Amino acid sequence: MNESLSERIWILLLKIGDKCGCHQRPERSFFIRKYQFPLCSRCTGILIGQIICFIIYALGIRILFVLDFLFLIIMFFDWFLQYKNILGSNNFRRFITGNLAGIAQISIVLKIFLIVFDI
């Protein structure tokens, strides 16, 4: 096989995304040129939301638990309505709801960490 360096890197990233548990369906993923993101749009949103939450906390901003819960519920309803064929979703909505859920996930983990270590 005569693969370019960028193709080998992308294949490695796809394998890592697969190991993370993402289904990586092409129709539910973003693409840059011919390269599919290593995570689906929802998992991409979750990852970016997690990074955003660390930045928010580093800036000293705290998120209310009720918002954490609301963010998780929003993603659940997007998934559930799509799963039950009640309302279709799209990659942009999956990304946004994943982003909210990623923020909530890290916010909850950080709250627990701060309580456990009495910070």
N, C-alpha and C positions, 0 to 999 in steps of 0.2 A: 504494500500500500504506500502510496506517495501522498500522504496528507500534509497539509501545511501546518505550521506551528499553531495558528489560530484555530484550525479545525481540531487539533489534538487537545488544545486547552478547552475548547467547547465540549468535546466528548468527555473530558475529565469532569467538567462542571455538571454536565448532564448526569453522570454517574453519581456525583455527590448529591445532587438534587433527588435522585432516585433513592439513595440511602436515607435521606431525610424523611421519606414517606410521602413525597408528592407524587400524584398520579401522572403529571407531566403531559396531559392530553394536549395535542397541538391546537385543537380548536378552543381550548381554554387557556392558552398561553400567549404571551407577547413574543414578537419576533423583532430582531434587528437584522435587516437585510434577509439573508437566508437562514440565520441562526435563531433557533428557538431558545427562549429563556430557560435556564435550568430548573426553574420552578414555575408552576402555573400562576396565573394572575392573582389568585387569592393568596397563595403561599408567598408570592413576591410582595404583596401588600402587607402580609403579616410580618415578614422580615423587615421591611422598611419601617413599619409601625414600631417594631421593637427598637430599632435604632433611634427613631425619633423620640421614643419615650426616654431612653438613656440621656439624650441631649436635653430634653425637657427637665428631667430630674437634675442634671448637672447645672442647669440654669437656676435651680432652686424652686422650680414650679412643681406643685403637687396637684395630682388629679384626685377628685373626690371619688370615693368608692362607688357611689351611685352612678357616676359616669362610667367607671370601669364596667359595672354590671350592664349598663345600657349599651355600651359599645359591643360587648359580647352578645347581647340579645339581638342587636341589629344584624350582626353577621349570621347568627343562628337562623333568623327569619329569612334572610336572603337565601341561605342554603336550603332551608326547609321548604320554602315556596317553590324553589327550583326542583328539589328532589321529588315533591308531590305533583309536579307538573301543573301547579296552580299559576305560577308566574315565572316566565323565563328570566334568566339573568344574563348579563353580558360581562365581558372582561373588565370594563371600566368599573362597573358596580362591584364585581368580585374584588377588584384591587382596593377600592375605597373601603368596603366592609372589612376586608382582611387587614387593611391599615389600622382601622379603629380597633379591631380585635388584638392586633399586635401591641398597640399602645396599652390596652387594658391588661394584657397578659403580663407585660413587664412591670406595669404599675402595681399590680397585685403582688407579684413576686418581690418587688422592692419594699412594699408595705410590710410584708411578712418578714423580710430580712431586717428591716429597721426595728420591728417589734421584738424579734428574737434576740437581736444583739443590742437592744435598748439604746438605739442611736437617736 
